[in-house]
Amino acid sequence: MSNNKLYVGGLPYSVTDDKLQEIFSPHGTVESARVITDRMTGRSRGFGFVEMSSQAEAEEATKNLNGTDLEGRSLTVNEAKPQQERSGGGGGRDRW
């Protein structure tokens, strides 16, 4: 694992940023915890990102939380991949 940022999938829609931090804090210092929400509805998209203060803590959290059950859903915890450049995709309107 080369960084301390983790992808967390399988989150129940009720989980908030604070709850996500609470879940990970027993495994080390949480630098940030963010549940990704839909821009239009503001509703959780069922995944988020957690940044631990060290690589060792990130590995510990992954080992202890990946595959665990939270409100009937199985969590997926692994190293976050660098964000891909987003290309195109947009409204179909010419900007002339």
MMTF fields as JSON, N, C-alpha, C and O atoms, coordinates in Angstrom:
{
  "mmtfVersion": "1.0.0",
  "mmtfProducer": "UNKNOWN",
  "numBonds": 383,
  "numAtoms": 384,
  "numGroups": 96,
  "numChains": 1,
  "numModels": 1,
  "chainsPerModel": [1],
  "groupsPerChain": [96],
  "chainIdList": ["A"],
  "bondAtomList": [4, 2, 8, 6, 12, 10, 16, 14, 20, 18, 24, 22, 28, 26, 32, 30, 36, 34, 40, 38, 44, 42, 48, 46, 52, 50, 56, 54, 60, 58, 64, 62, 68, 66, 72, 70, 76, 74, 80, 78, 84, 82, 88, 86, 92, 90, 96, 94, 100, 98, 104, 102, 108, 106, 112, 110, 116, 114, 120, 118, 124, 122, 128, 126, 132, 130, 136, 134, 140, 138, 144, 142, 148, 146, 152, 150, 156, 154, 160, 158, 164, 162, 168, 166, 172, 170, 176, 174, 180, 178, 184, 182, 188, 186, 192, 190, 196, 194, 200, 198, 204, 202, 208, 206, 212, 210, 216, 214, 220, 218, 224, 222, 228, 226, 232, 230, 236, 234, 240, 238, 244, 242, 248, 246, 252, 250, 256, 254, 260, 258, 264, 262, 268, 266, 272, 270, 276, 274, 280, 278, 284, 282, 288, 286, 292, 290, 296, 294, 300, 298, 304, 302, 308, 306, 312, 310, 316, 314, 320, 318, 324, 322, 328, 326, 332, 330, 336, 334, 340, 338, 344, 342, 348, 346, 352, 350, 356, 354, 360, 358, 364, 362, 368, 366, 372, 370, 376, 374, 380, 378],
  "bondOrderList": [1, 1, 1, 1, 1, 1, 1, 1, 1, 1, 1, 1, 1, 1, 1, 1, 1, 1, 1, 1, 1, 1, 1, 1, 1, 1, 1, 1, 1, 1, 1, 1, 1, 1, 1, 1, 1, 1, 1, 1, 1, 1, 1, 1, 1, 1, 1, 1, 1, 1, 1, 1, 1, 1, 1, 1, 1, 1, 1, 1, 1, 1, 1, 1, 1, 1, 1, 1, 1, 1, 1, 1, 1, 1, 1, 1, 1, 1, 1, 1, 1, 1, 1, 1, 1, 1, 1, 1, 1, 1, 1, 1, 1, 1, 1],
  "groupList": [{"groupName": "MET", "atomNameList": ["N", "CA", "C", "O"], "elementList": ["N", "C", "C", "O"], "formalChargeList": [0, 0, 0, 0], "bondAtomList": [1, 0, 2, 1, 3, 2], "bondOrderList": [1, 1, 2], "singleLetterCode": "M", "chemCompType": "L-PEPTIDE LINKING"}, {"groupName": "SER", "atomNameList": ["N", "CA", "C", "O"], "elementList": ["N", "C", "C", "O"], "formalChargeList": [0, 0, 0, 0], "bondAtomList": [1, 0, 2, 1, 3, 2], "bondOrderList": [1, 1, 2], "singleLetterCode": "S", "chemCompType": "L-PEPTIDE LINKING"}, {"groupName": "ASN", "atomNameList": ["N", "CA", "C", "O"], "elementList": ["N", "C", "C", "O"], "formalChargeList": [0, 0, 0, 0], "bondAtomList": [1, 0, 2, 1, 3, 2], "bondOrderList": [1, 1, 2], "singleLetterCode": "N", "chemCompType": "L-PEPTIDE LINKING"}, {"groupName": "LYS", "atomNameList": ["N", "CA", "C", "O"], "elementList": ["N", "C", "C", "O"], "formalChargeList": [0, 0, 0, 0], "bondAtomList": [1, 0, 2, 1, 3, 2], "bondOrderList": [1, 1, 2], "singleLetterCode": "K", "chemCompType": "L-PEPTIDE LINKING"}, {"groupName": "LEU", "atomNameList": ["N", "CA", "C", "O"], "elementList": ["N", "C", "C", "O"], "formalChargeList": [0, 0, 0, 0], "bondAtomList": [1, 0, 2, 1, 3, 2], "bondOrderList": [1, 1, 2], "singleLetterCode": "L", "chemCompType": "L-PEPTIDE LINKING"}, {"groupName": "TYR", "atomNameList": ["N", "CA", "C", "O"], "elementList": ["N", "C", "C", "O"], "formalChargeList": [0, 0, 0, 0], "bondAtomList": [1, 0, 2, 1, 3, 2], "bondOrderList": [1, 1, 2], "singleLetterCode": "Y", "chemCompType": "L-PEPTIDE LINKING"}, {"groupName": "VAL", "atomNameList": ["N", "CA", "C", "O"], "elementList": ["N", "C", "C", "O"], "formalChargeList": [0, 0, 0, 0], "bondAtomList": [1, 0, 2, 1, 3, 2], "bondOrderList": [1, 1, 2], "singleLetterCode": "V", "chemCompType": "L-PEPTIDE LINKING"}, {"groupName": "GLY", "atomNameList": ["N", "CA", "C", "O"], "elementList": ["N", "C", "C", "O"], "formalChargeList": [0, 0, 0, 0], "bondAtomList": [1, 0, 2, 1, 3, 2], "bondOrderList": [1, 1, 2], "singleLetterCode": "G", "chemCompType": "PEPTIDE LINKING"}, {"groupName": "PRO", "atomNameList": ["N", "CA", "C", "O"], "elementList": ["N", "C", "C", "O"], "formalChargeList": [0, 0, 0, 0], "bondAtomList": [1, 0, 2, 1, 3, 2], "bondOrderList": [1, 1, 2], "singleLetterCode": "P", "chemCompType": "L-PEPTIDE LINKING"}, {"groupName": "THR", "atomNameList": ["N", "CA", "C", "O"], "elementList": ["N", "C", "C", "O"], "formalChargeList": [0, 0, 0, 0], "bondAtomList": [1, 0, 2, 1, 3, 2], "bondOrderList": [1, 1, 2], "singleLetterCode": "T", "chemCompType": "L-PEPTIDE LINKING"}, {"groupName": "ASP", "atomNameList": ["N", "CA", "C", "O"], "elementList": ["N", "C", "C", "O"], "formalChargeList": [0, 0, 0, 0], "bondAtomList": [1, 0, 2, 1, 3, 2], "bondOrderList": [1, 1, 2], "singleLetterCode": "D", "chemCompType": "L-PEPTIDE LINKING"}, {"groupName": "GLN", "atomNameList": ["N", "CA", "C", "O"], "elementList": ["N", "C", "C", "O"], "formalChargeList": [0, 0, 0, 0], "bondAtomList": [1, 0, 2, 1, 3, 2], "bondOrderList": [1, 1, 2], "singleLetterCode": "Q", "chemCompType": "L-PEPTIDE LINKING"}, {"groupName": "GLU", "atomNameList": ["N", "CA", "C", "O"], "elementList": ["N", "C", "C", "O"], "formalChargeList": [0, 0, 0, 0], "bondAtomList": [1, 0, 2, 1, 3, 2], "bondOrderList": [1, 1, 2], "singleLetterCode": "E", "chemCompType": "L-PEPTIDE LINKING"}, {"groupName": "ILE", "atomNameList": ["N", "CA", "C", "O"], "elementList": ["N", "C", "C", "O"], "formalChargeList": [0, 0, 0, 0], "bondAtomList": [1, 0, 2, 1, 3, 2], "bondOrderList": [1, 1, 2], "singleLetterCode": "I", "chemCompType": "L-PEPTIDE LINKING"}, {"groupName": "PHE", "atomNameList": ["N", "CA", "C", "O"], "elementList": ["N", "C", "C", "O"], "formalChargeList": [0, 0, 0, 0], "bondAtomList": [1, 0, 2, 1, 3, 2], "bondOrderList": [1, 1, 2], "singleLetterCode": "F", "chemCompType": "L-PEPTIDE LINKING"}, {"groupName": "HIS", "atomNameList": ["N", "CA", "C", "O"], "elementList": ["N", "C", "C", "O"], "formalChargeList": [0, 0, 0, 0], "bondAtomList": [1, 0, 2, 1, 3, 2], "bondOrderList": [1, 1, 2], "singleLetterCode": "H", "chemCompType": "L-PEPTIDE LINKING"}, {"groupName": "ALA", "atomNameList": ["N", "CA", "C", "O"], "elementList": ["N", "C", "C", "O"], "formalChargeList": [0, 0, 0, 0], "bondAtomList": [1, 0, 2, 1, 3, 2], "bondOrderList": [1, 1, 2], "singleLetterCode": "A", "chemCompType": "L-PEPTIDE LINKING"}, {"groupName": "ARG", "atomNameList": ["N", "CA", "C", "O"], "elementList": ["N", "C", "C", "O"], "formalChargeList": [0, 0, 0, 0], "bondAtomList": [1, 0, 2, 1, 3, 2], "bondOrderList": [1, 1, 2], "singleLetterCode": "R", "chemCompType": "L-PEPTIDE LINKING"}, {"groupName": "TRP", "atomNameList": ["N", "CA", "C", "O"], "elementList": ["N", "C", "C", "O"], "formalChargeList": [0, 0, 0, 0], "bondAtomList": [1, 0, 2, 1, 3, 2], "bondOrderList": [1, 1, 2], "singleLetterCode": "W", "chemCompType": "L-PEPTIDE LINKING"}],
  "groupTypeList": [0, 1, 2, 2, 3, 4, 5, 6, 7, 7, 4, 8, 5, 1, 6, 9, 10, 10, 3, 4, 11, 12, 13, 14, 1, 8, 15, 7, 9, 6, 12, 1, 16, 17, 6, 13, 9, 10, 17, 0, 9, 7, 17, 1, 17, 7, 14, 7, 14, 6, 12, 0, 1, 1, 11, 16, 12, 16, 12, 12, 16, 9, 3, 2, 4, 2, 7, 9, 10, 4, 12, 7, 17, 1, 4, 9, 6, 2, 12, 16, 3, 8, 11, 11, 12, 17, 1, 7, 7, 7, 7, 7, 17, 10, 17, 18],
  "groupIdList": [1, 2, 3, 4, 5, 6, 7, 8, 9, 10, 11, 12, 13, 14, 15, 16, 17, 18, 19, 20, 21, 22, 23, 24, 25, 26, 27, 28, 29, 30, 31, 32, 33, 34, 35, 36, 37, 38, 39, 40, 41, 42, 43, 44, 45, 46, 47, 48, 49, 50, 51, 52, 53, 54, 55, 56, 57, 58, 59, 60, 61, 62, 63, 64, 65, 66, 67, 68, 69, 70, 71, 72, 73, 74, 75, 76, 77, 78, 79, 80, 81, 82, 83, 84, 85, 86, 87, 88, 89, 90, 91, 92, 93, 94, 95, 96],
  "secStructList": [7, 7, 1, 1, 3, 3, 3, 3, 3, 1, 7, 7, 6, 6, 7, 7, 2, 2, 2, 2, 2, 2, 2, 2, 4, 4, 4, 1, 7, 3, 3, 3, 3, 3, 3, 3, 3, 7, 6, 6, 6, 7, 7, 3, 3, 3, 3, 3, 3, 3, 3, 3, 1, 1, 2, 2, 2, 2, 2, 2, 2, 2, 2, 2, 2, 6, 6, 7, 3, 3, 6, 6, 3, 3, 7, 3, 3, 3, 3, 7, 7, 7, 7, 7, 7, 7, 7, 1, 7, 1, 7, 1, 7, 7, 7, 7],
  "xCoordList": [0.866, 0.0, 0.902, 1.809, 0.659, 1.589, 1.085, 1.834, -0.164, -0.619, -1.555, -1.792, -2.083, -2.928, -4.37, -5.123, -4.76, -6.135, -6.866, -6.394, -8.017, -8.761, -10.106, -10.78, -10.478, -11.806, -12.661, -12.227, -13.873, -14.792, -16.094, -16.805, -16.401, -17.632, -18.601, -18.244, -19.828, -20.851, -21.423, -21.978, -21.292, -21.803, -23.331, -23.925, -23.965, -25.41, -25.66, -24.822, -26.782, -27.067, -27.209, -27.159, -27.384, -27.544, -26.215, -26.205, -25.094, -23.781, -23.4, -23.497, -22.968, -22.535, -21.01, -20.362, -20.444, -18.996, -18.561, -17.552, -19.319, -18.97, -19.002, -18.116, -20.008, -20.13, -18.972, -18.437, -18.593, -17.479, -16.187, -15.398, -15.989, -14.809, -14.849, -13.825, -16.018, -16.201, -15.851, -15.261, -16.208, -15.944, -14.438, -13.95, -13.711, -12.285, -11.385, -10.252, -11.844, -10.97, -10.393, -9.302, -11.05, -10.388, -9.114, -8.324, -8.922, -7.786, -6.657, -5.679, -6.793, -5.749, -6.337, -7.54, -5.483, -5.907, -6.501, -5.848, -7.738, -8.421, -8.182, -8.609, -7.5, -7.232, -8.484, -8.792, -9.205, -10.449, -11.326, -10.827, -12.621, -13.582, -14.721, -15.364, -14.966, -15.978, -16.853, -16.354, -18.152, -19.116, -19.452, -19.761, -19.394, -19.684, -21.197, -21.895, -21.682, -23.121, -23.445, -22.607, -24.658, -25.137, -25.323, -25.932, -24.802, -24.886, -26.319, -26.649, -27.158, -28.538, -29.398, -30.142, -29.297, -30.195, -29.563, -30.268, -28.223, -27.548, -27.524, -27.051, -28.026, -28.096, -26.78, -26.096, -26.441, -25.22, -25.241, -26.289, -24.066, -23.944, -23.438, -23.172, -23.305, -22.939, -21.452, -21.036, -20.638, -19.193, -18.566, -19.188, -17.321, -16.632, -15.133, -14.631, -14.432, -12.979, -12.562, -13.12, -11.575, -11.028, -9.527, -8.878, -8.98, -7.533, -7.021, -7.416, -6.133, -5.535, -4.231, -3.704, -3.707, -2.504, -1.228, -0.199, -1.267, -0.074, -0.455, -1.586, 0.508, 0.294, -0.002, -0.854, 0.692, 0.486, -0.944, -1.566, -1.465, -2.846, -3.837, -4.857, -3.541, -4.421, -4.456, -5.519, -3.299, -3.234, -3.991, -4.693, -3.841, -4.54, -6.054, -6.783, -6.521, -7.96, -8.496, -9.584, -7.732, -8.146, -8.285, -9.286, -7.267, -7.246, -8.434, -9.05, -8.748, -9.789, -11.21, -12.17, -11.355, -12.703, -13.187, -14.395, -12.285, -12.712, -13.527, -13.077, -14.725, -15.578, -16.445, -17.24, -16.301, -17.135, -18.536, -18.765, -19.469, -20.874, -21.22, -20.868, -21.903, -22.392, -23.836, -24.126, -24.74, -26.171, -26.611, -27.393, -26.101, -26.52, -25.807, -26.13, -24.848, -24.09, -22.635, -22.092, -22.002, -20.598, -19.711, -19.838, -18.815, -17.923, -16.789, -16.246, -16.44, -15.253, -14.286, -14.595, -13.127, -12.121, -10.824, -10.28, -10.333, -9.038, -8.384, -8.977, -7.166, -6.413, -7.159, -7.597, -7.298, -7.972, -7.064, -5.864, -7.637, -6.881, -6.836, -7.77, -5.774, -5.737, -6.933, -7.331, -7.497, -8.672, -8.309, -7.307, -9.13, -8.915, -9.324, -10.246, -8.633, -9.052, -10.383, -10.535, -11.327, -12.618, -12.615, -12.239, -13.041, -13.053, -14.465, -15.273, -14.739, -16.024, -17.196, -17.241, -18.096, -19.301, -20.002, -19.471, -20.745, -21.275, -22.56, -22.943, -23.201, -24.51, -24.702, -25.898, -24.316, -24.489, -24.76, -25.351, -24.369, -24.63, -23.334, -22.276, -23.44, -22.246, -22.063, -23.034, -20.857, -20.591, -20.049, -18.923, -20.802, -20.376, -20.953, -20.707],
  "yCoordList": [-1.183, 0.0, 1.233, 1.341, 2.139, 3.248, 4.551, 5.525, 4.582, 5.808, 5.463, 4.29, 6.484, 6.227, 6.657, 6.896, 6.757, 7.094, 5.818, 5.063, 5.594, 4.37, 4.622, 5.614, 3.712, 3.693, 2.806, 1.727, 3.26, 2.474, 2.329, 3.308, 1.111, 0.855, 0.033, -0.491, -0.074, -0.853, -0.153, -0.798, 1.162, 1.902, 1.967, 2.201, 1.761, 2.002, 3.489, 4.329, 3.813, 5.204, 6.123, 7.344, 5.556, 6.364, 6.88, 7.76, 6.346, 6.73, 8.155, 8.533, 8.929, 10.314, 10.377, 9.392, 11.541, 11.746, 11.436, 10.765, 11.923, 11.719, 10.236, 9.75, 9.526, 8.098, 7.324, 6.391, 7.721, 7.078, 7.263, 6.33, 8.468, 8.738, 7.882, 7.343, 7.757, 6.96, 5.481, 4.834, 4.958, 3.562, 3.303, 2.251, 4.266, 4.076, 4.505, 4.03, 5.381, 5.931, 4.899, 5.14, 3.752, 2.773, 2.169, 1.531, 2.37, 1.769, 2.76, 2.425, 3.983, 4.989, 6.379, 6.574, 7.339, 8.732, 8.968, 8.731, 9.435, 9.712, 11.177, 12.083, 11.397, 12.763, 13.363, 14.538, 12.544, 13.005, 11.797, 10.698, 12.015, 10.969, 11.635, 12.557, 11.161, 11.807, 10.781, 9.916, 10.886, 10.064, 10.818, 12.009, 10.137, 10.778, 10.828, 9.825, 12.014, 12.183, 12.572, 13.11, 12.29, 12.656, 14.165, 14.743, 14.802, 16.269, 16.772, 17.826, 16.025, 16.479, 16.288, 17.19, 15.119, 14.807, 15.027, 15.153, 15.072, 15.205, 13.904, 13.879, 12.83, 11.531, 10.769, 10.908, 9.973, 9.17, 8.257, 7.739, 8.064, 7.144, 5.779, 4.909, 5.59, 4.276, 4.004, 2.867, 5.048, 4.871, 6.174, 7.236, 6.062, 7.252, 7.015, 5.991, 7.984, 7.915, 8.306, 9.224, 7.595, 7.887, 8.028, 7.208, 9.07, 9.242, 9.067, 9.788, 8.094, 7.821, 8.613, 9.07, 8.776, 9.601, 8.88, 9.527, 7.558, 6.842, 5.634, 5.152, 5.17, 3.994, 2.766, 1.949, 2.638, 1.502, 1.496, 0.438, 2.669, 2.755, 2.418, 1.776, 2.847, 2.53, 1.022, 0.457, 0.372, -1.079, -1.796, -2.777, -1.302, -1.878, -1.761, -2.728, -0.581, -0.372, -1.267, -1.83, -1.397, -2.247, -3.688, -4.35, -4.165, -5.548, -5.83, -6.894, -4.878, -5.092, -4.792, -5.339, -3.936, -3.516, -4.094, -4.193, -4.474, -5.008, -6.288, -7.214, -6.329, -7.509, -7.542, -8.464, -6.538, -6.525, -6.048, -5.411, -6.364, -6.03, -4.716, -4.51, -3.834, -2.588, -2.417, -2.208, -2.509, -2.383, -3.302, -2.905, -4.529, -5.511, -5.436, -6.192, -4.538, -4.419, -4.747, -4.406, -5.409, -5.788, -4.659, -4.224, -4.195, -3.098, -3.587, -4.671, -2.79, -3.018, -1.9, -0.726, -2.253, -1.251, -1.619, -2.703, -0.717, -0.944, 0.384, 1.451, 0.298, 1.506, 2.279, 1.703, 3.579, 4.417, 4.58, 4.81, 4.461, 4.664, 6.165, 6.884, 6.643, 8.066, 8.4, 7.602, 9.58, 9.968, 10.094, 10.712, 9.508, 9.556, 10.924, 11.553, 11.378, 12.608, 12.339, 11.346, 13.19, 12.993, 13.737, 14.906, 13.043, 13.718, 13.738, 12.851, 14.746, 14.864, 14.797, 15.527, 13.974, 13.75, 15.029, 15.491, 15.649, 16.923, 17.073, 16.184, 18.069, 18.356, 18.356, 18.627, 18.237, 18.274, 19.625, 19.742, 20.68, 22.052, 22.625, 22.521, 23.23, 23.892, 25.208, 25.9, 25.533, 26.766, 27.818, 28.282, 28.196, 29.197, 30.536, 31.507],
  "zCoordList": [0.0, 0.0, 0.0, 0.825, -0.905, -1.033, -0.429, -0.351, -0.004, 0.645, 1.786, 2.075, 2.429, 3.58, 3.328, 4.273, 2.039, 1.706, 1.295, 0.445, 1.906, 1.682, 1.011, 1.286, 0.133, -0.457, 0.446, 0.85, 0.762, 1.579, 0.806, 0.583, 0.402, -0.34, 0.494, 1.549, 0.007, 0.697, 1.913, 2.802, 1.957, 3.115, 3.09, 2.038, 4.244, 4.311, 4.021, 4.351, 3.419, 3.045, 4.249, 4.102, 5.436, 6.648, 7.194, 8.054, 6.706, 7.249, 6.839, 5.671, 7.828, 7.61, 7.706, 8.06, 7.39, 7.534, 8.969, 9.183, 9.943, 11.354, 11.722, 12.426, 11.253, 11.533, 10.899, 11.498, 9.682, 8.994, 9.803, 9.952, 10.317, 11.145, 12.408, 12.828, 13.007, 14.223, 13.981, 14.847, 12.823, 12.475, 12.356, 12.769, 11.791, 11.538, 12.69, 12.78, 13.57, 14.614, 15.582, 16.099, 15.87, 16.749, 16.125, 16.821, 14.833, 14.131, 13.862, 13.194, 14.383, 14.211, 14.097, 14.274, 13.802, 13.677, 12.292, 11.275, 12.266, 11.002, 10.636, 11.353, 9.519, 9.048, 8.411, 8.615, 7.636, 7.023, 6.709, 6.466, 6.717, 6.389, 5.62, 6.122, 4.4, 3.573, 2.863, 2.143, 3.072, 2.346, 1.072, 1.117, -0.059, -1.34, -1.547, -1.401, -1.89, -2.071, -3.509, -4.233, -3.891, -5.216, -5.257, -4.357, -6.297, -6.389, -6.477, -5.933, -7.156, -7.357, -6.102, -5.718, -5.466, -4.348, -2.977, -1.976, -2.936, -1.658, -0.867, 0.269, -1.451, -0.793, -0.963, -1.977, 0.03, -0.03, -1.244, -1.629, -1.847, -2.978, -2.533, -3.363, -1.21, -0.682, -0.618, -0.395, -0.813, -0.664, -0.195, -0.226, 0.238, 0.715, 0.763, 0.3, 1.331, 1.436, 2.84, 3.442, 3.346, 4.675, 4.524, 3.873, 5.126, 5.111, 6.531, 7.447, 6.694, 7.997, 8.095, 7.081, 9.322, 9.472, 9.058, 8.863, 8.918, 8.476, 7.63, 7.669, 6.88, 6.042, 6.915, 6.565, 8.037, 8.943, 9.479, 9.579, 9.822, 10.321, 9.219, 9.471, 7.998, 6.867, 6.637, 6.379, 6.73, 6.554, 7.664, 7.418, 8.879, 10.041, 9.871, 10.092, 9.481, 9.284, 8.168, 8.288, 7.084, 5.971, 6.438, 6.162, 7.149, 7.628, 8.556, 8.479, 9.425, 10.426, 9.948, 10.491, 8.946, 8.545, 7.216, 7.003, 6.324, 5.03, 5.244, 5.919, 4.665, 4.782, 6.026, 6.203, 6.899, 8.104, 7.773, 6.745, 8.659, 8.454, 9.145, 10.307, 8.439, 9.019, 8.583, 7.405, 9.556, 9.274, 8.134, 7.271, 8.142, 7.148, 5.802, 4.885, 5.679, 4.428, 4.683, 5.733, 3.728, 3.863, 3.346, 2.202, 4.208, 3.818, 2.933, 3.145, 1.951, 1.13, 1.476, 1.275, 1.99, 2.349, 1.641, 1.85, 0.808, 0.166, -0.189, -0.026, -0.671, -1.012, -2.094, -3.09, -1.891, -2.888, -4.098, -3.956, -5.274, -6.516, -6.802, -6.449, -7.431, -7.788, -8.677, -9.526, -8.472, -9.254, -10.731, -11.09, -11.561, -13.006, -13.54, -13.021, -14.578, -15.241, -15.905, -16.617, -15.686, -16.337, -17.65, -17.723, -18.683, -19.981, -20.527, -20.252, -21.29, -21.971, -21.024, -20.034, -21.298, -20.522, -20.239, -19.23, -20.567, -20.203, -20.91, -21.67, -20.722, -21.304, -22.752, -22.862, -23.706, -25.126, -25.643, -26.716, -24.955, -25.421, -25.965, -25.344, -27.137, -27.674, -26.93, -26.623, -26.654, -25.913, -26.858, -26.679, -27.834, -28.82, -28.489, -29.204]
}
